[in-house]
Amino acid sequence: MEVIRQPAGSLSPQSKEDFRSRQLTSRQLLTGDLDGEELEEYVQSRVITTTLEKAAQWSRGNAFMPATFGLACCAIEMMSIVAGRADVARFGFEAFRASPRQADLLILSGRVSIKMAPIVRRIYDQMLDPKYAIAMGACSSSMGVFNNYAIVPADKFMPVDVHIPGCPPRPESVMHGILKLRSMVQADPTLGWRERYEAEGTVEVLPDEGARLMAENRPGRTEHGGNA
């Protein structure tokens, strides 16, 4: 739909006629004189119908509230997305929240050390549900240039929905990652990250527990423990 604003006096004769025609059609609708195919065409051109679930998905995907949380050099790029050049407010994501209980998006902007990982996970656990996480940059995605014993990738201790490559990624890349997350949310927000990525059975467990879980989930196993 294209909206064009023009002064009333500058309308062409054809535009004036169309405007007058729309006025008459609206009057007929109010008086009940519009029916049949004309009524159907009028309603289809002006009324949008949807479901409550789709409306909630649309609003949730266009109103992320990221946590005000930075880790390293990637945080500078994350901060710049709210500036005038990138202007992430166009998509409704500029409301960074200082409390995890008011945020639903955690952007891991930088490297995560082993000592920092439990703190990051605690912040993530305190966030609102449904909540999402973005691993921004090579460090939080795959440890990047700091590939040593002190750094841990984010998806080793918490679920990550989107990985943004780069060292550091530009603000445009961060916005692209957030828009990809919005598409995922609006497509089917009810699925957890394991269902979305078909990652069932990838839970890290102890060796003895892993053997037991594999035996319980073996195809063809009956309720009584025998083979089908």
Secondary structure as GFF3:
##gff-version 3
##sequence-region A 1 228
A	DSSP	three_ten_helix	8	10	.	.	.	ID=ss1
A	DSSP	alpha_helix	13	31	.	.	.	ID=ss2
A	DSSP	alpha_helix	36	46	.	.	.	ID=ss3
A	DSSP	alpha_helix	52	61	.	.	.	ID=ss4
A	DSSP	alpha_helix	74	79	.	.	.	ID=ss5
A	DSSP	three_ten_helix	80	82	.	.	.	ID=ss6
A	DSSP	three_ten_helix	88	91	.	.	.	ID=ss7
A	DSSP	three_ten_helix	100	102	.	.	.	ID=ss8
A	DSSP	beta_strand	105	109	.	.	.	ID=ss9
A	DSSP	alpha_helix	117	125	.	.	.	ID=ss10
A	DSSP	beta_strand	132	136	.	.	.	ID=ss11
A	DSSP	alpha_helix	137	142	.	.	.	ID=ss12
A	DSSP	three_ten_helix	154	156	.	.	.	ID=ss13
A	DSSP	beta_strand	162	164	.	.	.	ID=ss14
A	DSSP	alpha_helix	171	187	.	.	.	ID=ss15
A	DSSP	alpha_helix	193	196	.	.	.	ID=ss16
A	DSSP	alpha_helix	207	216	.	.	.	ID=ss17
###
